[in-house]
Amino acid sequence: MDTIATVVQVVTLILVIIAVLLQQKGTGLSGVFGGGGASYKTKRGAEKFLIYLTSGSAFLFLLATIWQLLS
């Protein structure tokens, strides 16, 4: 069982890394200091898919980690 949990962790971690690296560049920390603008932007298409992929992969990674700790 530990091997399966480790494989799931590695696969989901790779997915998280790829999804984060593919997300939109250039946002930086400007929003933290008030330079990001006040307009609301909805996520569409590939950007929305990457956000869901990142969230889902991170959640699966968390579950696999808890599973490995409990077994």
C-alpha positions in Angstrom: 0.0 0.0 0.0 2.8 2.4 0.7 4.1 2.0 -2.8 0.7 2.9 -4.3 0.5 6.0 -2.1 4.0 7.0 -3.1 3.3 6.6 -6.8 0.0 8.6 -6.4 2.0 11.3 -4.6 4.7 11.6 -7.3 2.1 11.7 -10.1 0.0 14.3 -8.5 3.0 16.4 -7.5 4.2 16.4 -11.1 0.7 17.5 -12.2 0.7 20.3 -9.7 4.1 21.5 -10.8 3.1 21.4 -14.5 -0.2 23.2 -13.9 1.4 25.9 -11.9 4.1 26.5 -14.4 1.6 26.7 -17.3 -0.6 29.3 -15.6 -0.6 32.9 -16.7 2.7 34.8 -16.1 3.2 38.4 -15.2 0.8 38.9 -12.3 3.5 39.0 -9.6 3.0 40.8 -6.4 1.5 43.9 -7.8 -2.0 43.1 -6.5 -0.6 42.9 -2.9 0.6 46.4 -3.0 -2.4 47.9 -4.7 -1.0 48.1 -8.3 -3.1 45.3 -9.7 -6.1 47.3 -10.7 -9.7 46.9 -9.4 -11.3 45.2 -12.3 -12.8 41.7 -11.9 -11.7 39.2 -14.5 -13.5 35.8 -15.0 -11.5 32.7 -15.8 -12.3 31.0 -19.1 -11.1 28.2 -21.3 -7.7 26.8 -20.7 -7.0 29.1 -17.7 -10.1 27.8 -15.9 -9.0 24.2 -16.7 -5.5 24.8 -15.3 -7.0 26.2 -12.1 -9.2 23.2 -11.6 -6.3 20.9 -12.5 -4.1 22.6 -9.9 -6.7 22.4 -7.2 -7.7 18.9 -7.9 -4.1 17.6 -8.1 -3.2 19.4 -4.8 -6.2 17.8 -3.1 -5.3 14.3 -4.4 -1.7 14.9 -3.2 -3.1 15.8 0.2 -5.3 12.7 0.4 -2.4 10.5 -0.7 -0.1 12.0 1.9 -2.7 11.4 4.7 -3.3 7.9 3.3 0.4 7.1 3.5 0.7 8.6 7.0 -2.2 6.5 8.3 -1.0 3.2 6.8 
